[in-house]
């Protein structure tokens, strides 16, 4: 999946990946996609829940070699 920006959260644990995503998504334009790379398995539940709460969209998730990539599309202003 193609992203407009990549956010490296490897080594960070709950709630830091969500906090960093929130900070980064505010800098992006509506319609852009952020790729969040993390190794905290909690992100698989946390990020879709955060997206639902904030009005953004979790458009995909990939897991490979212990790293989880979550794709968040900015929909909210």
Rosetta blueprint (number, residue, H / E / L):
1 X L
2 X L
3 X L
4 X L
5 X E
6 X E
7 X E
8 X E
9 X L
10 X L
11 X L
12 X L
13 X L
14 X L
15 X L
16 X H
17 X H
18 X H
19 X H
20 X H
21 X H
22 X H
23 X H
24 X H
25 X H
26 X L
27 X L
28 X L
29 X L
30 X L
31 X L
32 X L
33 X E
34 X E
35 X E
36 X E
37 X E
38 X E
39 X L
40 X L
41 X L
42 X L
43 X H
44 X H
45 X H
46 X H
47 X H
48 X H
49 X H
50 X H
51 X H
52 X H
53 X H
54 X H
55 X L
56 X L
57 X E
58 X E
59 X E
60 X E
61 X E
62 X E
63 X E
64 X E
65 X L
66 X L
67 X E
68 X E
69 X E
70 X E
71 X E
72 X E
73 X E
74 X L
75 X L
76 X L
77 X L
